[in-house]
Amino acid sequence: MFLPGRAVSLNNQSNRPAELGRNKEALVVIGRAVEIRERLATVHPGAFLPTSQLR
């Protein structure tokens, strides 16, 4: 599984429940995305810098 893509998908999937007022459900999904991104950033810190820090 391509984890960066999975994190983006989970981020997108969290939007709909949030729009419907299902905030707890949205937080669970976005939390999974954050966990993936944190793991990726630990392994490859330079690859996940904000674009403002790339200059």
Stockholm file with secondary structure:
# STOCKHOLM 1.0

chainA/1-55         MFLPGRAVSLNNQSNRPAELGRNKEALVVIGRAVEIRERLATVHPGAFLPTSQLR
#=GR chainA/1-55 SS CCHHHHHHHHHHHHHHHHHTTCHHHHHHHHHHHHHHHHHHHHHCGGGGCCGGGCC
#=GC SS_cons        CCHHHHHHHHHHHHHHHHHTTCHHHHHHHHHHHHHHHHHHHHHCGGGGCCGGGCC
//
